[in-house]
Amino acid sequence: MKKNKFKISILALATATLLGIGQSVLAHTRLEVPIVTEGVRVTNNVAIGHGCGEKAIIGTSVVFPDGTDSTITVGGQPHNGPLTDFVSNWGSNVQPLQTRAVFDFVDEKQGPTGNVVGFWSGGGSGMPAHMNAFVPFRVSATNIEPTSCAKSVKFFVSIVDICEISGIDALRNGSGESGGVANLWTHNNLGTPYDRVSAEDDGPASLTINRDLTKNPLPGSCNGGVDVEIKPSAAQINRDMPIKFNGQQVWPE
């Protein structure tokens, strides 16, 4: 009986291990903490799920919607007003944190107004293809506009995990998951060279800010509130996705 129990335990452990490996291999790059409450500063991580086939990740580029020319939907319907209709303090809310646990270098990305719109990290030994890695950053307390009906605001975060320094055309020549030059965790329909090739728009990570209904209750006319979603523009992705080091663009070449 003890021998049978031992065999069953070993089989269960092996099955769990294989399932874990499968999930790791198929895992998208996402944020460790994808949902936060408004008004709270959070230390977070970009969680890199895997390499490009057997190629290591040598760097990553992360872009948040700047809110200037972003696409805004409310309850799935287009909204023509500004982001400030729903978020009162979106600016330099995202800030990378210095660490050499995975990559040697990190720096922020600044938009035309000087606001931080993302960050990049790279150099050093990088992340082996079969491993996972964290790239840390901080999100300042973000506040939902009290007069709005927003019960949540979701920012779609575009990420490219880089396995080879290449020209921009090579990004479209084969998926990184199949051994290409990069893994594109981006939108599939913006019309940029960084667009993910997929049937569904399931590439980007996301950060959702939930309204604190205790401190910031919905106005009485809101009928339960609405969910707001923010996507970057093609112009912003083309401008902010490249990596610059000491003033020179180093990726894509």
Salt bridges, closest charged atoms under 4 A:
ASP66 OD2 - ARG239 NH2 3.10
ASP85 OD2 - HIS79 NE2 2.78
GLU164 OE2 - LYS55 NZ 2.45
GLU177 OE2 - ARG196 NH2 3.36
ASP201 OD2 - HIS187 ND1 2.93
ASP201 OD2 - LYS231 NZ 3.90
ASP202 OD1 - ARG196 NE 3.83
ASP240 OD2 - ARG239 NH2 2.74
